[in-house]
Amino acid sequence: MDLSDLKEILRILEEQDITEFELEQDGVKLRVCRSSSLAPGAAAVALTAAAPSAPAAVMTPAAAALAAAAPPVEPEADGTVVRSPIVGTFYRSPDPNSPPFASVGDNVKVGQVLCIIEAMKLMNEIEAEMAGEVTRVHPENGQPVQYGDPLFTIRQA
């Protein structure tokens, strides 16, 4: 899936004035939320792995392609690497005056927001796919990241 497919999904949600949209299929969960705390027209998008027994929602071809686009989570010696599902700018907190979503030594839960990646004015929340301790934050705040770049290493609980 490319950015135009994601834009099309967001355009449809905005035209229909839908503020929250969530779907799950084949262990992948896509969640789109529009909030007044974000810039006008911006949306937060979270793409995470879901439990294998989770019910599957009907997906458009564009949504299915987005869900399939998430890079795999890879085990590493000191934990599992969470990789960027998109190209954009990495942010550790929702704004410069807020504390980071997750820091080294923090214990995170499944579904907890780890960071935001901004791509073309869209704020994409990246959520933890497993519970555990953050052992490493790879990029610096404000650093550009590419698809598949390591974001965090988490030692499973």
Order of alpha helices (4+ residues) and beta strands (2+ residues): alpha-beta-beta-beta-alpha-beta-beta-beta-beta-beta-beta-beta-beta-beta
